[in-house]
Amino acid sequence: MNPILSFIVILVGIYGLSVSKNIIKSVFCITIVEAGTILLFLNLGAYEGGVIPILSSLGIEIVDPIPQALMITTIVIGSTITSLALMLCIKIFHHYGSIEWKVILKGDK
């Protein structure tokens, strides 16, 4: 996959974040930016003909396992943060009665 496609995914998430009027849509746009970042790092850590370290034998070129391990950690942390953010959206809805940014920033109940 081309790293330019990863940048496009990141830019789509940033655009969605800047135009969203809803908190849940903002959370999903942050998740899209995270997915684009993961794609970018995995693209930069891989190369043609590389084999994952578990399947390699002596003398075979292997890909760098550090970006893969970091991105697995990022996926776990990202899913945790997303679930926490969605839980906070539920709490905000119960408190304000809306999940629109304008209503929440005004502070009206």
TORZA-95489 format. One record per residue (C-alpha): residue number from 1; x, y, z; residue in three letters. Coordinates in nm, 4 decimals, decimal comma, padded with zeros to 6 digits. Example, Ala and Ser with C-alpha at 12.3 -4.5 7.8 and 13.67 -1.06 7.14 Angstrom:
REM TORZA-95489
1 01,2300 -00,4500 00,7800 ALA;
2 01,3670 -00,1060 00,7140 SER;
REM end
This chain:
REM TORZA-95489
1 00,0000 00,0000 00,0000 MET;
2 00,1206 00,3452 -00,0830 ASN;
3 00,1974 00,5843 00,2076 PRO;
4 00,0085 00,8551 00,0184 ILE;
5 -00,3135 00,6588 00,0757 LEU;
6 -00,2374 00,6623 00,4480 SER;
7 -00,2047 01,0414 00,4371 PHE;
8 -00,5372 01,0618 00,2531 ILE;
9 -00,7057 00,8559 00,5268 VAL;
10 -00,5525 01,0845 00,7911 ILE;
11 -00,6695 01,3958 00,6048 LEU;
12 -01,0225 01,2551 00,5682 VAL;
13 -01,0329 01,2011 00,9448 GLY;
14 -00,9041 01,5520 01,0159 ILE;
15 -01,1565 01,7023 00,7736 TYR;
16 -01,4389 01,5077 00,9363 GLY;
17 -01,3200 01,6208 01,2773 LEU;
18 -01,3218 01,9848 01,1710 SER;
19 -01,6742 01,9798 01,0231 VAL;
20 -01,8534 01,7433 01,2625 SER;
21 -02,1233 01,8939 01,4810 LYS;
22 -02,1789 01,5764 01,6781 ASN;
23 -01,9543 01,4324 01,9490 ILE;
24 -01,9945 01,0717 01,8331 ILE;
25 -01,8947 01,1672 01,4791 LYS;
26 -01,5893 01,3408 01,6245 SER;
27 -01,4931 01,0229 01,8108 VAL;
28 -01,5218 00,8197 01,4902 PHE;
29 -01,3123 01,0756 01,3010 CYS;
30 -01,0404 01,0461 01,5657 ILE;
31 -01,0553 00,6694 01,5124 THR;
32 -01,0120 00,7229 01,1367 ILE;
33 -00,7044 00,9395 01,1998 VAL;
34 -00,5674 00,6659 01,4247 GLU;
35 -00,6247 00,4016 01,1556 ALA;
36 -00,4462 00,6168 00,8984 GLY;
37 -00,1520 00,6618 01,1339 THR;
38 -00,1304 00,2866 01,1891 ILE;
39 -00,1368 00,2279 00,8128 LEU;
40 00,1386 00,4848 00,7648 LEU;
41 00,3691 00,3292 01,0227 PHE;
42 00,3107 -00,0214 00,8900 LEU;
43 00,3839 00,0992 00,5365 ASN;
44 00,7080 00,2592 00,6475 LEU;
45 00,8191 -00,0547 00,8345 GLY;
46 00,7553 -00,2999 00,5504 ALA;
47 00,9431 -00,3578 00,2271 TYR;
48 00,9209 -00,5823 -00,0779 GLU;
49 01,0340 -00,9385 -00,0117 GLY;
50 01,0479 -00,9029 00,3666 GLY;
51 00,9198 -01,1876 00,5822 VAL;
52 00,7772 -01,1623 00,9320 ILE;
53 01,0359 -01,2688 01,1929 PRO;
54 00,8429 -01,5734 01,3149 ILE;
55 00,8397 -01,7339 00,9680 LEU;
56 01,1998 -01,6531 00,8772 SER;
57 01,4992 -01,8807 00,8696 SER;
58 01,8662 -01,7901 00,8588 LEU;
59 01,9698 -01,5782 00,5644 GLY;
60 01,6228 -01,4445 00,4796 ILE;
61 01,5489 -01,0727 00,4980 GLU;
62 01,2986 -00,9940 00,7714 ILE;
63 01,0897 -00,6844 00,8253 VAL;
64 01,1445 -00,4707 01,1314 ASP;
65 00,9219 -00,6114 01,4106 PRO;
66 00,9262 -00,2938 01,6232 ILE;
67 00,6687 -00,0966 01,4166 PRO;
68 00,4427 -00,4023 01,4089 GLN;
69 00,4596 -00,4433 01,7864 ALA;
70 00,4006 -00,0730 01,8431 LEU;
71 00,1012 -00,0696 01,6105 MET;
72 -00,0568 -00,3691 01,7840 ILE;
73 -00,0187 -00,1771 02,1093 THR;
74 -00,1662 00,1311 01,9417 THR;
75 -00,4691 -00,0674 01,8243 ILE;
76 -00,5356 -00,1938 02,1779 VAL;
77 -00,4935 00,1499 02,3350 ILE;
78 -00,7011 00,3120 02,0587 GLY;
79 -00,9924 00,0757 02,1076 SER;
80 -00,9809 00,1409 02,4815 THR;
81 -00,9770 00,5178 02,4309 ILE;
82 -01,2625 00,4937 02,1791 THR;
83 -01,4788 00,2937 02,4185 SER;
84 -01,4026 00,5417 02,6976 LEU;
85 -01,4919 00,8350 02,4703 ALA;
86 -01,8209 00,6719 02,3688 LEU;
87 -01,9015 00,6101 02,7345 MET;
88 -01,8377 00,9788 02,8031 LEU;
89 -02,0716 01,0629 02,5137 CYS;
90 -02,3450 00,8685 02,6903 ILE;
91 -02,2773 01,0566 03,0153 LYS;
92 -02,2813 01,3891 02,8292 ILE;
93 -02,6118 01,2973 02,6649 PHE;
94 -02,7662 01,2146 03,0022 HIS;
95 -02,6408 01,5433 03,1478 HIS;
96 -02,7174 01,7843 02,8599 TYR;
97 -02,9822 01,5917 02,6661 GLY;
98 -02,7864 01,6371 02,3444 SER;
99 -02,4604 01,5328 02,1819 ILE;
100 -02,4259 01,8432 01,9649 GLU;
101 -02,1166 02,0557 02,0229 TRP;
102 -02,3109 02,3870 02,0222 LYS;
103 -02,5429 02,2816 02,3036 VAL;
104 -02,2607 02,1465 02,5163 ILE;
105 -02,0310 02,4444 02,4672 LEU;
106 -02,3127 02,6825 02,5648 LYS;
107 -02,3555 02,4875 02,8876 GLY;
108 -02,7361 02,4916 02,8810 ASP;
109 -02,9127 02,1965 03,0364 LYS;
REM end
